[in-house]
């Protein structure tokens, strides 16, 4: 039996939505999430599109995509278009929706978080929403650190990942980014990106937010999306992401030493990095997965603790799903 929902609010609320999307998928996801709140008479939603002064291309060329790799990993911010918040801007809740680039938050999101405009987050409860291929753990750890340094409080995290199996998304995601073609092909490759069902299903988060907006002030830091299957950590990615991020950090520093964007030495190093990346994907990644599968029975307790930590604050439980579907 579903619980009765109470959507009346004791006083008007303001919600700030910060997002950056190239394909439009993330925008659709966050709009679906907030659809239950959009026409509420006592809720004002302020949408802010995070845009760098020098736009990133879509579709990408391979060279341009690889060229932003070191800055993404090292979180070197691009210059951003100002959002011009009022010094005393008040928001009851902030939604920060972002993509993952090279196991890190996308550069426009990093640019915002390291700009003066990010002061608007101080003292605010924040819900992050990630829309990505499948690996987001390192990016969210970086996000947690940045939000903490800004004095914001992360109260929830919701993650939507691509609909295809990992082996397929190795093909479909780069194809989408570099050609703009999202549809499935050859009967074995599904469409790229998050399924429409999952995007539509994000509305359950908005329903829960609406029901609990009044509790934010009385219970600061309390998750609003617990019990809704907001986030699920794949254990097999924990070790892969850590190893990948260590290698990415080393390569990023080498590429930065090679020169600036577009310079010949950096282009040469990018070609070497590409060869390394393909080699790693075809050899060390599958070997590492096999090794971790063998060792998994001996690491159950440790993995369980890591999963619990990485899934916080929202968690993967689904006991409230029926209430909000």
C-alpha atoms as a printed R data frame, in Angstrom:
    type eleno elety resid chain resno      x       y       z
1   ATOM     1    CA   UNK     A     1  0.000   0.000   0.000
2   ATOM     2    CA   UNK     A     2  1.434   3.386  -0.985
3   ATOM     3    CA   UNK     A     3  1.837   6.074   1.633
4   ATOM     4    CA   UNK     A     4 -0.115   9.275   1.201
5   ATOM     5    CA   UNK     A     5  2.057  12.048  -0.130
6   ATOM     6    CA   UNK     A     6  2.005  15.573   1.313
7   ATOM     7    CA   UNK     A     7  3.123  18.146  -1.227
8   ATOM     8    CA   UNK     A     8  2.163  21.304   0.653
9   ATOM     9    CA   UNK     A     9  5.089  23.475   1.716
10  ATOM    10    CA   UNK     A    10  5.253  25.666   4.802
11  ATOM    11    CA   UNK     A    11  6.987  28.427   2.835
12  ATOM    12    CA   UNK     A    12  8.256  29.092  -0.718
13  ATOM    13    CA   UNK     A    13 11.413  27.250  -1.781
14  ATOM    14    CA   UNK     A    14 14.162  28.089  -4.263
15  ATOM    15    CA   UNK     A    15 16.142  25.393  -6.058
16  ATOM    16    CA   UNK     A    16 19.296  26.038  -8.092
17  ATOM    17    CA   UNK     A    17 20.066  23.597 -10.920
18  ATOM    18    CA   UNK     A    18 23.602  23.606 -12.309
19  ATOM    19    CA   UNK     A    19 24.366  21.456 -15.350
20  ATOM    20    CA   UNK     A    20 26.493  21.001 -18.449
21  ATOM    21    CA   UNK     A    21 25.419  18.727 -21.284
22  ATOM    22    CA   UNK     A    22 26.812  18.259 -24.782
23  ATOM    23    CA   UNK     A    23 24.404  15.740 -26.292
24  ATOM    24    CA   UNK     A    24 21.350  16.897 -24.334
25  ATOM    25    CA   UNK     A    25 21.026  13.573 -22.526
26  ATOM    26    CA   UNK     A    26 22.033  14.943 -19.138
27  ATOM    27    CA   UNK     A    27 19.683  17.904 -19.564
28  ATOM    28    CA   UNK     A    28 16.802  15.517 -20.279
29  ATOM    29    CA   UNK     A    29 17.696  13.444 -17.227
30  ATOM    30    CA   UNK     A    30 17.792  16.339 -14.773
31  ATOM    31    CA   UNK     A    31 14.596  17.809 -16.229
32  ATOM    32    CA   UNK     A    32 12.918  14.442 -15.747
33  ATOM    33    CA   UNK     A    33 14.204  14.351 -12.188
34  ATOM    34    CA   UNK     A    34 12.689  17.734 -11.406
35  ATOM    35    CA   UNK     A    35  9.486  17.344 -13.426
36  ATOM    36    CA   UNK     A    36  7.344  16.723 -10.291
37  ATOM    37    CA   UNK     A    37  8.462  20.097  -8.893
38  ATOM    38    CA   UNK     A    38  8.391  22.196 -12.043
39  ATOM    39    CA   UNK     A    39  4.849  23.577 -11.810
40  ATOM    40    CA   UNK     A    40  4.570  23.744  -8.040
41  ATOM    41    CA   UNK     A    41  3.278  27.216  -7.055
42  ATOM    42    CA   UNK     A    42  5.664  27.540  -4.099
43  ATOM    43    CA   UNK     A    43  8.845  26.337  -5.796
44  ATOM    44    CA   UNK     A    44 11.124  28.491  -7.939
45  ATOM    45    CA   UNK     A    45 13.692  26.593  -9.992
46  ATOM    46    CA   UNK     A    46 16.678  28.551 -11.290
47  ATOM    47    CA   UNK     A    47 18.355  26.726 -14.210
48  ATOM    48    CA   UNK     A    48 22.007  27.611 -14.917
49  ATOM    49    CA   UNK     A    49 23.831  26.096 -17.882
50  ATOM    50    CA   UNK     A    50 27.566  25.960 -17.121
51  ATOM    51    CA   UNK     A    51 29.365  27.158 -20.247
52  ATOM    52    CA   UNK     A    52 33.096  27.685 -20.823
53  ATOM    53    CA   UNK     A    53 34.147  30.799 -22.706
54  ATOM    54    CA   UNK     A    54 35.729  28.556 -25.340
55  ATOM    55    CA   UNK     A    55 33.123  25.864 -26.135
56  ATOM    56    CA   UNK     A    56 34.046  22.204 -26.381
57  ATOM    57    CA   UNK     A    57 33.059  20.545 -29.674
58  ATOM    58    CA   UNK     A    58 30.340  17.998 -30.264
59  ATOM    59    CA   UNK     A    59 30.763  15.723 -32.035
60  ATOM    60    CA   UNK     A    60 34.410  15.489 -31.033
61  ATOM    61    CA   UNK     A    61 37.363  14.607 -33.202
62  ATOM    62    CA   UNK     A    62 39.619  11.996 -31.621
63  ATOM    63    CA   UNK     A    63 42.514  14.453 -31.277
64  ATOM    64    CA   UNK     A    64 40.394  17.155 -29.634
65  ATOM    65    CA   UNK     A    65 38.871  14.618 -27.253
66  ATOM    66    CA   UNK     A    66 42.263  13.305 -26.163
67  ATOM    67    CA   UNK     A    67 43.604  16.857 -25.930
68  ATOM    68    CA   UNK     A    68 41.392  17.641 -22.924
69  ATOM    69    CA   UNK     A    69 42.510  14.477 -21.120
70  ATOM    70    CA   UNK     A    70 45.316  15.925 -18.944
71  ATOM    71    CA   UNK     A    71 43.347  19.020 -17.923
72  ATOM    72    CA   UNK     A    72 40.327  16.844 -17.070
73  ATOM    73    CA   UNK     A    73 42.296  14.448 -14.874
74  ATOM    74    CA   UNK     A    74 44.332  17.164 -13.151
75  ATOM    75    CA   UNK     A    75 41.189  19.318 -12.842
76  ATOM    76    CA   UNK     A    76 42.736  22.398 -14.431
77  ATOM    77    CA   UNK     A    77 39.705  24.654 -14.919
78  ATOM    78    CA   UNK     A    78 38.792  26.357 -18.178
79  ATOM    79    CA   UNK     A    79 37.730  29.982 -18.140
80  ATOM    80    CA   UNK     A    80 33.980  30.097 -17.644
81  ATOM    81    CA   UNK     A    81 31.197  32.463 -18.617
82  ATOM    82    CA   UNK     A    82 30.109  34.190 -15.386
83  ATOM    83    CA   UNK     A    83 26.753  33.261 -13.878
84  ATOM    84    CA   UNK     A    84 26.480  36.578 -12.033
85  ATOM    85    CA   UNK     A    85 24.861  35.391  -8.831
86  ATOM    86    CA   UNK     A    86 23.780  38.053  -6.390
87  ATOM    87    CA   UNK     A    87 26.090  38.110  -3.346
88  ATOM    88    CA   UNK     A    88 23.204  37.168  -1.064
89  ATOM    89    CA   UNK     A    89 21.606  34.575  -3.369
90  ATOM    90    CA   UNK     A    90 19.583  32.161  -1.271
91  ATOM    91    CA   UNK     A    91 18.698  28.640  -2.329
92  ATOM    92    CA   UNK     A    92 17.119  25.915  -0.248
93  ATOM    93    CA   UNK     A    93 18.633  23.167  -2.419
94  ATOM    94    CA   UNK     A    94 21.192  22.846  -5.207
95  ATOM    95    CA   UNK     A    95 21.133  20.148  -7.889
96  ATOM    96    CA   UNK     A    96 24.499  19.698  -9.608
97  ATOM    97    CA   UNK     A    97 24.267  17.434 -12.668
98  ATOM    98    CA   UNK     A    98 27.448  16.410 -14.427
99  ATOM    99    CA   UNK     A    99 29.125  14.111 -16.948
100 ATOM   100    CA   UNK     A   100 32.326  12.138 -16.355
101 ATOM   101    CA   UNK     A   101 35.377  12.831 -18.514
102 ATOM   102    CA   UNK     A   102 38.389  10.542 -18.034
103 ATOM   103    CA   UNK     A   103 37.277   9.412 -14.534
104 ATOM   104    CA   UNK     A   104 36.822  13.057 -13.490
105 ATOM   105    CA   UNK     A   105 34.020  15.638 -13.516
106 ATOM   106    CA   UNK     A   106 33.692  17.261 -16.941
107 ATOM   107    CA   UNK     A   107 35.869  20.334 -17.386
108 ATOM   108    CA   UNK     A   108 32.988  22.876 -17.471
109 ATOM   109    CA   UNK     A   109 31.791  21.559 -14.095
110 ATOM   110    CA   UNK     A   110 35.339  21.734 -12.717
111 ATOM   111    CA   UNK     A   111 35.572  25.247 -14.148
112 ATOM   112    CA   UNK     A   112 32.470  26.316 -12.254
113 ATOM   113    CA   UNK     A   113 33.521  24.664  -8.988
114 ATOM   114    CA   UNK     A   114 36.858  26.486  -9.113
115 ATOM   115    CA   UNK     A   115 35.348  29.852 -10.038
116 ATOM   116    CA   UNK     A   116 34.142  32.693  -7.848
117 ATOM   117    CA   UNK     A   117 30.557  31.790  -8.752
118 ATOM   118    CA   UNK     A   118 30.928  28.566  -6.764
119 ATOM   119    CA   UNK     A   119 30.664  30.618  -3.559
120 ATOM   120    CA   UNK     A   120 26.908  30.290  -4.034
121 ATOM   121    CA   UNK     A   121 27.261  26.694  -2.765
122 ATOM   122    CA   UNK     A   122 28.547  27.661   0.666
123 ATOM   123    CA   UNK     A   123 26.254  26.354   3.365
124 ATOM   124    CA   UNK     A   124 23.876  24.790   0.816
125 ATOM   125    CA   UNK     A   125 22.607  21.198   0.662
126 ATOM   126    CA   UNK     A   126 23.638  19.673  -2.674
127 ATOM   127    CA   UNK     A   127 22.333  16.705  -4.640
128 ATOM   128    CA   UNK     A   128 24.665  15.483  -7.368
129 ATOM   129    CA   UNK     A   129 23.353  13.691 -10.437
130 ATOM   130    CA   UNK     A   130 25.749  11.755 -12.668
131 ATOM   131    CA   UNK     A   131 24.934  10.624 -16.197
132 ATOM   132    CA   UNK     A   132 27.787   8.591 -17.673
133 ATOM   133    CA   UNK     A   133 28.936   5.406 -19.392
134 ATOM   134    CA   UNK     A   134 29.563   3.349 -16.267
135 ATOM   135    CA   UNK     A   135 32.646   4.466 -14.321
136 ATOM   136    CA   UNK     A   136 31.969   7.362 -11.956
137 ATOM   137    CA   UNK     A   137 33.557   6.453  -8.605
138 ATOM   138    CA   UNK     A   138 36.756   8.522  -8.906
139 ATOM   139    CA   UNK     A   139 34.838  11.471 -10.340
140 ATOM   140    CA   UNK     A   140 32.452  11.510  -7.398
141 ATOM   141    CA   UNK     A   141 35.290  11.261  -4.883
142 ATOM   142    CA   UNK     A   142 36.780  14.369  -6.504
143 ATOM   143    CA   UNK     A   143 33.366  16.020  -6.418
144 ATOM   144    CA   UNK     A   144 32.978  15.287  -2.709
145 ATOM   145    CA   UNK     A   145 36.330  16.911  -2.015
146 ATOM   146    CA   UNK     A   146 35.482  20.036  -4.020
147 ATOM   147    CA   UNK     A   147 32.060  20.446  -2.408
148 ATOM   148    CA   UNK     A   148 33.580  20.036   1.037
149 ATOM   149    CA   UNK     A   149 36.211  22.702   0.294
150 ATOM   150    CA   UNK     A   150 33.405  25.068  -0.752
151 ATOM   151    CA   UNK     A   151 31.473  24.543   2.463
152 ATOM   152    CA   UNK     A   152 28.591  22.735   0.730
153 ATOM   153    CA   UNK     A   153 26.876  19.654   2.146
154 ATOM   154    CA   UNK     A   154 26.395  16.676  -0.157
155 ATOM   155    CA   UNK     A   155 23.095  15.094   0.893
156 ATOM   156    CA   UNK     A   156 22.441  12.772  -2.066
157 ATOM   157    CA   UNK     A   157 23.891  11.310  -5.230
158 ATOM   158    CA   UNK     A   158 21.913   9.763  -8.093
159 ATOM   159    CA   UNK     A   159 23.616   7.926 -10.962
160 ATOM   160    CA   UNK     A   160 22.295   6.919 -14.386
161 ATOM   161    CA   UNK     A   161 24.578   4.742 -16.524
162 ATOM   162    CA   UNK     A   162 24.517   3.581 -20.136
163 ATOM   163    CA   UNK     A   163 22.075   0.841 -21.078
164 ATOM   164    CA   UNK     A   164 24.532  -1.447 -22.871
165 ATOM   165    CA   UNK     A   165 26.953  -4.002 -21.384
166 ATOM   166    CA   UNK     A   166 30.514  -2.712 -20.799
167 ATOM   167    CA   UNK     A   167 31.975  -4.471 -23.860
168 ATOM   168    CA   UNK     A   168 29.388  -2.793 -26.085
169 ATOM   169    CA   UNK     A   169 29.727   0.684 -24.597
170 ATOM   170    CA   UNK     A   170 33.461   0.612 -25.393
171 ATOM   171    CA   UNK     A   171 32.248   0.949 -28.984
172 ATOM   172    CA   UNK     A   172 28.889   2.728 -28.801
173 ATOM   173    CA   UNK     A   173 29.932   5.600 -26.517
174 ATOM   174    CA   UNK     A   174 33.017   6.746 -28.520
175 ATOM   175    CA   UNK     A   175 30.991   6.340 -31.714
176 ATOM   176    CA   UNK     A   176 28.292   8.625 -30.312
177 ATOM   177    CA   UNK     A   177 30.769  11.235 -29.081
178 ATOM   178    CA   UNK     A   178 32.728  11.363 -32.323
179 ATOM   179    CA   UNK     A   179 29.994  10.977 -34.936
180 ATOM   180    CA   UNK     A   180 26.807  12.022 -33.150
181 ATOM   181    CA   UNK     A   181 25.273   8.632 -34.032
182 ATOM   182    CA   UNK     A   182 23.429   7.200 -31.048
183 ATOM   183    CA   UNK     A   183 21.311   4.446 -32.595
184 ATOM   184    CA   UNK     A   184 22.156   0.761 -32.234
185 ATOM   185    CA   UNK     A   185 23.733  -1.160 -35.106
186 ATOM   186    CA   UNK     A   186 24.681  -4.641 -36.356
187 ATOM   187    CA   UNK     A   187 21.914  -6.121 -34.147
188 ATOM   188    CA   UNK     A   188 24.389  -6.732 -31.300
189 ATOM   189    CA   UNK     A   189 25.160  -3.142 -30.327
190 ATOM   190    CA   UNK     A   190 22.400  -1.347 -28.388
191 ATOM   191    CA   UNK     A   191 21.800   2.407 -28.666
192 ATOM   192    CA   UNK     A   192 24.397   4.510 -26.881
193 ATOM   193    CA   UNK     A   193 23.606   6.334 -23.686
194 ATOM   194    CA   UNK     A   194 21.138   5.937 -20.848
195 ATOM   195    CA   UNK     A   195 17.821   4.283 -21.691
196 ATOM   196    CA   UNK     A   196 14.709   6.426 -21.933
197 ATOM   197    CA   UNK     A   197 13.156   4.220 -19.265
198 ATOM   198    CA   UNK     A   198 15.910   5.146 -16.791
199 ATOM   199    CA   UNK     A   199 15.669   8.828 -17.709
200 ATOM   200    CA   UNK     A   200 11.905   8.818 -17.190
201 ATOM   201    CA   UNK     A   201 12.370   6.859 -13.971
202 ATOM   202    CA   UNK     A   202 14.459   9.688 -12.539
203 ATOM   203    CA   UNK     A   203 11.162  11.466 -11.802
204 ATOM   204    CA   UNK     A   204 10.933   9.346  -8.637
205 ATOM   205    CA   UNK     A   205 13.775  11.402  -7.193
206 ATOM   206    CA   UNK     A   206 11.843  14.614  -7.807
207 ATOM   207    CA   UNK     A   207  8.776  13.185  -6.072
208 ATOM   208    CA   UNK     A   208 10.868  12.332  -3.028
209 ATOM   209    CA   UNK     A   209 12.507  15.761  -3.037
210 ATOM   210    CA   UNK     A   210  9.093  17.423  -3.154
211 ATOM   211    CA   UNK     A   211  7.815  15.358  -0.235
212 ATOM   212    CA   UNK     A   212 10.850  16.188   1.901
213 ATOM   213    CA   UNK     A   213 11.771  19.775   1.020
214 ATOM   214    CA   UNK     A   214 10.353  21.051   4.297
215 ATOM   215    CA   UNK     A   215 12.638  18.696   6.228
216 ATOM   216    CA   UNK     A   216 15.854  20.173   4.823
217 ATOM   217    CA   UNK     A   217 16.038  23.021   7.310
218 ATOM   218    CA   UNK     A   218 15.114  20.910  10.324
219 ATOM   219    CA   UNK     A   219 17.355  17.969   9.339
220 ATOM   220    CA   UNK     A   220 20.367  19.381   7.473
221 ATOM   221    CA   UNK     A   221 22.458  16.692   5.820
222 ATOM   222    CA   UNK     A   222 19.710  14.075   5.851
223 ATOM   223    CA   UNK     A   223 19.457  12.191   2.513
224 ATOM   224    CA   UNK     A   224 16.223  12.648   0.584
225 ATOM   225    CA   UNK     A   225 16.738   9.856  -1.952
226 ATOM   226    CA   UNK     A   226 17.550   6.891   0.291
227 ATOM   227    CA   UNK     A   227 15.582   3.735  -0.473
228 ATOM   228    CA   UNK     A   228 15.097   4.720  -4.124
229 ATOM   229    CA   UNK     A   229 17.967   2.829  -5.741
230 ATOM   230    CA   UNK     A   230 19.714   6.128  -6.431
231 ATOM   231    CA   UNK     A   231 23.176   4.653  -6.777
232 ATOM   232    CA   UNK     A   232 24.658   1.182  -7.112
233 ATOM   233    CA   UNK     A   233 28.385   0.520  -7.002
234 ATOM   234    CA   UNK     A   234 29.736  -2.245  -9.229
235 ATOM   235    CA   UNK     A   235 32.426  -3.933  -7.124
236 ATOM   236    CA   UNK     A   236 34.429  -4.941 -10.178
237 ATOM   237    CA   UNK     A   237 35.010  -1.280 -11.070
238 ATOM   238    CA   UNK     A   238 36.535  -0.223  -7.747
239 ATOM   239    CA   UNK     A   239 40.011  -1.622  -8.411
240 ATOM   240    CA   UNK     A   240 39.882  -0.824 -12.122
241 ATOM   241    CA   UNK     A   241 39.087   2.826 -11.495
242 ATOM   242    CA   UNK     A   242 41.801   3.221  -8.877
243 ATOM   243    CA   UNK     A   243 44.434   1.679 -11.133
244 ATOM   244    CA   UNK     A   244 43.176   3.618 -14.140
245 ATOM   245    CA   UNK     A   245 43.200   6.915 -12.281
246 ATOM   246    CA   UNK     A   246 46.766   6.398 -11.075
247 ATOM   247    CA   UNK     A   247 47.883   5.757 -14.656
248 ATOM   248    CA   UNK     A   248 45.818   8.688 -15.940
249 ATOM   249    CA   UNK     A   249 47.412  11.020 -13.407
250 ATOM   250    CA   UNK     A   250 50.928  10.021 -14.477
251 ATOM   251    CA   UNK     A   251 50.128  10.376 -18.174
252 ATOM   252    CA   UNK     A   252 48.400  13.709 -17.585
253 ATOM   253    CA   UNK     A   253 51.512  15.146 -15.975
254 ATOM   254    CA   UNK     A   254 53.688  13.862 -18.810
255 ATOM   255    CA   UNK     A   255 51.369  15.396 -21.395
256 ATOM   256    CA   UNK     A   256 51.324  18.741 -19.598
257 ATOM   257    CA   UNK     A   257 55.134  18.702 -19.568
258 ATOM   258    CA   UNK     A   258 55.108  18.007 -23.320
259 ATOM   259    CA   UNK     A   259 53.437  21.304 -24.072
260 ATOM   260    CA   UNK     A   260 50.211  23.244 -24.413
261 ATOM   261    CA   UNK     A   261 47.088  22.341 -26.353
262 ATOM   262    CA   UNK     A   262 47.860  21.886 -30.052
263 ATOM   263    CA   UNK     A   263 51.660  21.942 -29.781
264 ATOM   264    CA   UNK     A   264 53.520  19.242 -31.747
265 ATOM   265    CA   UNK     A   265 55.302  17.518 -28.810
266 ATOM   266    CA   UNK     A   266 51.970  17.157 -27.046
267 ATOM   267    CA   UNK     A   267 50.352  15.705 -30.161
268 ATOM   268    CA   UNK     A   268 53.133  13.119 -30.398
269 ATOM   269    CA   UNK     A   269 52.659  12.195 -26.736
270 ATOM   270    CA   UNK     A   270 48.904  11.961 -27.270
271 ATOM   271    CA   UNK     A   271 49.491   9.406 -30.032
272 ATOM   272    CA   UNK     A   272 51.704   7.374 -27.694
273 ATOM   273    CA   UNK     A   273 49.041   7.640 -24.973
274 ATOM   274    CA   UNK     A   274 46.373   6.418 -27.383
275 ATOM   275    CA   UNK     A   275 48.435   3.310 -28.185
276 ATOM   276    CA   UNK     A   276 48.923   2.731 -24.453
277 ATOM   277    CA   UNK     A   277 45.205   3.185 -23.768
278 ATOM   278    CA   UNK     A   278 44.133   0.672 -26.425
279 ATOM   279    CA   UNK     A   279 46.758  -1.799 -25.192
280 ATOM   280    CA   UNK     A   280 45.543  -1.438 -21.609
281 ATOM   281    CA   UNK     A   281 41.891  -1.930 -22.579
282 ATOM   282    CA   UNK     A   282 42.669  -5.061 -24.570
283 ATOM   283    CA   UNK     A   283 45.102  -6.656 -22.112
284 ATOM   284    CA   UNK     A   284 45.455  -5.360 -18.558
285 ATOM   285    CA   UNK     A   285 41.790  -4.493 -18.019
286 ATOM   286    CA   UNK     A   286 40.450  -8.018 -18.713
287 ATOM   287    CA   UNK     A   287 43.398  -9.621 -16.913
288 ATOM   288    CA   UNK     A   288 42.802  -7.371 -13.915
289 ATOM   289    CA   UNK     A   289 39.126  -8.302 -13.852
290 ATOM   290    CA   UNK     A   290 40.007 -12.010 -13.829
291 ATOM   291    CA   UNK     A   291 42.531 -11.533 -11.021
292 ATOM   292    CA   UNK     A   292 40.033  -9.566  -8.941
293 ATOM   293    CA   UNK     A   293 37.375 -12.218  -9.531
294 ATOM   294    CA   UNK     A   294 39.781 -14.858  -8.210
295 ATOM   295    CA   UNK     A   295 40.655 -12.769  -5.160
296 ATOM   296    CA   UNK     A   296 37.081 -11.647  -4.470
297 ATOM   297    CA   UNK     A   297 36.268 -14.442  -1.943
298 ATOM   298    CA   UNK     A   298 39.219 -13.290   0.152
299 ATOM   299    CA   UNK     A   299 38.230  -9.616   0.008
300 ATOM   300    CA   UNK     A   300 34.491  -9.801   0.725
301 ATOM   301    CA   UNK     A   301 34.540  -7.795   3.953
302 ATOM   302    CA   UNK     A   302 36.854  -5.122   2.573
303 ATOM   303    CA   UNK     A   303 34.828  -4.760  -0.642
304 ATOM   304    CA   UNK     A   304 31.578  -4.518   1.301
305 ATOM   305    CA   UNK     A   305 32.954  -1.631   3.358
306 ATOM   306    CA   UNK     A   306 34.208   0.126   0.228
307 ATOM   307    CA   UNK     A   307 30.844  -0.269  -1.498
308 ATOM   308    CA   UNK     A   308 28.983   1.103   1.528
309 ATOM   309    CA   UNK     A   309 31.283   4.137   1.644
310 ATOM   310    CA   UNK     A   310 31.097   4.849  -2.088
311 ATOM   311    CA   UNK     A   311 27.308   4.522  -2.199
312 ATOM   312    CA   UNK     A   312 26.824   7.117   0.521
313 ATOM   313    CA   UNK     A   313 24.881   9.249   1.151
314 ATOM   314    CA   UNK     A   314 21.906   7.907  -0.819
315 ATOM   315    CA   UNK     A   315 22.674   4.188  -0.954
316 ATOM   316    CA   UNK     A   316 21.406   1.427  -3.226
317 ATOM   317    CA   UNK     A   317 18.469   0.139  -1.196
318 ATOM   318    CA   UNK     A   318 15.027   0.160  -2.847
319 ATOM   319    CA   UNK     A   319 12.547  -0.113   0.039
320 ATOM   320    CA   UNK     A   320 10.802   3.161  -0.932
321 ATOM   321    CA   UNK     A   321 10.612   2.485  -4.681
322 ATOM   322    CA   UNK     A   322  6.963   1.445  -4.669
323 ATOM   323    CA   UNK     A   323  6.037   4.678  -2.951
324 ATOM   324    CA   UNK     A   324  7.513   6.830  -5.697
325 ATOM   325    CA   UNK     A   325  7.185   4.947  -8.991
